[in-house]
Amino acid sequence: MTHLTRCVVDRGYRHQMSYTIKQLRQTSDDQLIAVHDQVAVGVAPSVNYYLDELRRREMAAVMRSSNRLAQASLMLALMNTVVAVVAVVVAVTFGGGG
């Protein structure tokens, strides 16, 4: 049982605790999910609970889109480099002194 789980389940009943930033940062995603699931059983969600999840999903979609854009930009830069190298080779090879 993790420290966070021990904080949540104390003396046979569940209650919500605040954690230090250090504790939160040292806790794995799986541990935080487990603690959330334990606490969520006895907590009524507020509107912000749903809004936060919608924001998280929106941010995940934005990050995926941004990643696709970055990959496309990289491919464009690589193709531009290839075209520039070919242009230099053609200019050196066929570009006589006029």
C-alpha positions as CSV (number, residue, x, y, z in Angstrom):
1,M,0.0,0.0,0.0
2,T,1.4,3.4,-1.0
3,H,1.6,6.4,1.2
4,L,-1.2,8.0,-0.7
5,T,-3.4,5.0,-0.3
6,R,-2.8,4.9,3.4
7,C,-3.8,8.5,3.6
8,V,-7.1,7.8,1.8
9,V,-8.1,4.7,3.7
10,D,-7.7,5.4,7.3
11,R,-9.3,3.7,10.3
12,G,-11.7,1.8,8.0
13,Y,-13.3,4.8,6.3
14,R,-12.4,6.9,3.3
15,H,-11.7,10.6,3.3
16,Q,-10.1,13.0,0.9
17,M,-6.6,14.3,1.7
18,S,-4.4,16.9,0.2
19,Y,-0.9,15.8,-0.8
20,T,2.3,17.8,-0.9
21,I,3.6,18.6,-4.3
22,K,6.6,16.4,-3.6
23,Q,4.2,13.4,-2.9
24,L,2.2,14.0,-6.0
25,R,5.3,14.3,-8.2
26,Q,6.8,11.1,-6.7
27,T,3.6,9.1,-7.4
28,S,3.1,7.1,-10.6
29,D,0.1,7.7,-12.8
30,D,-1.2,4.2,-11.9
31,Q,-1.0,5.1,-8.2
32,L,-2.8,8.4,-8.7
33,I,-5.5,6.7,-10.7
34,A,-6.0,4.1,-7.9
35,V,-6.2,6.7,-5.2
36,H,-8.7,8.7,-7.4
37,D,-10.8,5.7,-7.9
38,Q,-10.9,5.0,-4.1
39,V,-11.8,8.6,-3.3
40,A,-14.3,8.9,-6.1
41,V,-16.6,6.3,-4.7
42,G,-17.8,8.6,-1.9
43,V,-17.6,12.0,-3.7
44,A,-20.3,13.7,-5.7
45,P,-18.7,15.3,-8.8
46,S,-19.1,19.0,-9.5
47,V,-19.6,20.6,-12.9
48,N,-15.8,21.3,-13.0
49,Y,-15.2,17.6,-12.8
50,Y,-16.8,17.2,-16.2
51,L,-15.4,20.4,-17.6
52,D,-11.8,19.4,-16.5
53,E,-12.2,16.1,-18.4
54,L,-13.5,17.9,-21.5
55,R,-10.5,20.3,-21.3
56,R,-8.1,17.3,-20.9
57,R,-9.5,15.6,-23.9
58,E,-9.4,18.9,-25.9
59,M,-5.7,19.4,-25.0
60,A,-4.9,15.8,-26.0
61,A,-6.5,16.4,-29.4
62,V,-4.6,19.7,-29.7
63,M,-1.3,17.9,-28.9
64,R,-2.0,15.2,-31.4
65,S,-2.7,17.8,-34.1
66,S,0.4,19.8,-33.1
67,N,2.5,16.7,-33.4
68,R,1.2,15.9,-36.9
69,L,1.9,19.5,-37.9
70,A,5.5,19.2,-36.5
71,Q,6.0,15.9,-38.4
72,A,4.7,17.5,-41.6
73,S,7.1,20.5,-41.1
74,L,10.0,18.2,-40.6
75,M,9.2,16.3,-43.8
76,L,8.9,19.5,-45.7
77,A,12.2,20.7,-44.4
78,L,13.9,17.4,-45.4
79,M,12.4,17.6,-48.9
80,N,13.5,21.2,-49.2
81,T,17.1,20.1,-48.3
82,V,17.1,17.4,-50.9
83,V,15.8,19.8,-53.6
84,A,18.5,22.3,-52.6
85,V,21.3,19.7,-52.8
86,V,20.0,18.6,-56.2
87,A,19.9,22.2,-57.3
88,V,23.6,22.7,-56.2
89,V,24.7,19.5,-58.0
90,V,22.9,20.5,-61.2
91,A,24.3,24.0,-61.1
92,V,27.9,22.7,-60.5
93,T,27.6,20.0,-63.1
94,F,25.8,21.8,-65.9
95,G,26.3,25.4,-65.1
96,G,29.1,26.3,-67.4
97,G,30.8,29.6,-67.4
98,G,28.4,30.9,-70.0
